[in-house]
Amino acid sequence: QSALTQPASVSGSPGQSITISCTGTSSDVGSYNLVSWYQQHPGKAPKLMIYEVNKRPSGVSNRFSGSKSGNTASLTISGLQAEDEADYYCCSYAGSSIVIFGGGAKLTVL
Amino acid sequence: QVQLVESGGGVVQPGGSLRLSCAASGFTFRNYAIHWVRQAPGKGLEWVAVISYDGSDKDYADSVKGRFTISRDNSKNTLYLQMNSLRAEDTAVYYCARDYYRVVRGTFDIWGRGTMVTISS
């Protein structure tokens, strides 16, 4: 049950696009299209932003998109806004009711 | 509205026990798998445990296996986490979170606000 690998930090200027990677193994990210992404602002509960690799829940801006290639999933945020500054976590189902999170990436909007 | 509300957190000595509760409202609780996820101060999210919609299946992270027990009472719309043999590294905010699916798929669409557990002598 090793954590998925994310960059510790990413940054971008308002209006730009950024991508956060999430690398797992063939036993988790590579085996299931059950990768989800969560946004967490300081002191708040996480919020679901992307599920099943690339689906957006109702109410989530279409500036957020997800993809996957092999054992690596990615979250892209386009048209970066100040309120996007937060921590972002990826998560993958790993079979047998086991779930694994990434270590989290801190997004700074410059 | 749809919500989960955790309670039961507090300060406990190492080796002690604590039981957390998570009260659900606004949705049909018995139709969903529910998880516990924790976050140590300044650290990332860590999946802790899950229970299936009917309580028949339970799974745990290796870090808590044998010490924590997840359960649910669908008649009371409540989830529980019994934590025994607590260690300093169990110090964290504990969230309950609903799985988007009836079966366990690790997609958390509803989260509670969390309850803080501190293990300290």
Interface residues (C-beta under 8 A of the other chain):
Chain A: Q1 A3 L34 S36 Y38 Q40 A45 P46 K47 L48 Y51 E52 P57 D87 Y89 C91 S92 Y93 A94 S96 S97 I98 V99 I100 F101 G102 G103 G104
Chain B: H35 V37 G44 L45 E46 W47 V50 S52 D57 D59 A61 D62 Y95 A97 Y100 V104 R105 G106 T107 F108 D109 W111 G112 R113 G114
